[in-house]
Amino acid sequence: MEVELLKMLPGGGSVAALIVTVILFLKQQERTQISLGQITEVFNARVVASQSSFQEQINRLMSQNVENQKLFQEQIQLLIDGHLEVSRETIAALKAMENAVHDLQTRAQICSNLPK
């Protein structure tokens, strides 16, 4: 269609029309480049913000993980300490029971050796 329009114009007019068309095309290209530049800037800013937010979340999760590991370690240590205490008490109770049984056996022997 543009070619037909150019053929209709006189020789000098064709050149002028061609120049105007090229200028308009270049202006349109410039606006497109500006628009793409703005879109790219916004996109890059959003990517940077997203990466920053993501990194903050990772750091927060790592911090929480360290805290949880400390708490779990403390709980495990408390369970081990409690188990050791129960074991000590059980050993003491078994020794006391062993002594009591030994005393009873000794008394039983003494009673059985008494004259009837």
Contacts in CASP RR format, 6 or more apart in sequence:
PFRMAT RR
TARGET T0000
AUTHOR 0000-0000-0000
METHOD contacts of the structure
MODEL  1
MEVELLKMLPGGGSVAALIVTVILFLKQQERTQISLGQITEVFNARVVAS
QSSFQEQINRLMSQNVENQKLFQEQIQLLIDGHLEVSRETIAALKAMENA
VHDLQTRAQICSNLPK
2 21 0 8 1.000
5 17 0 8 1.000
6 14 0 8 1.000
6 17 0 8 1.000
6 18 0 8 1.000
7 14 0 8 1.000
9 16 0 8 1.000
9 17 0 8 1.000
END
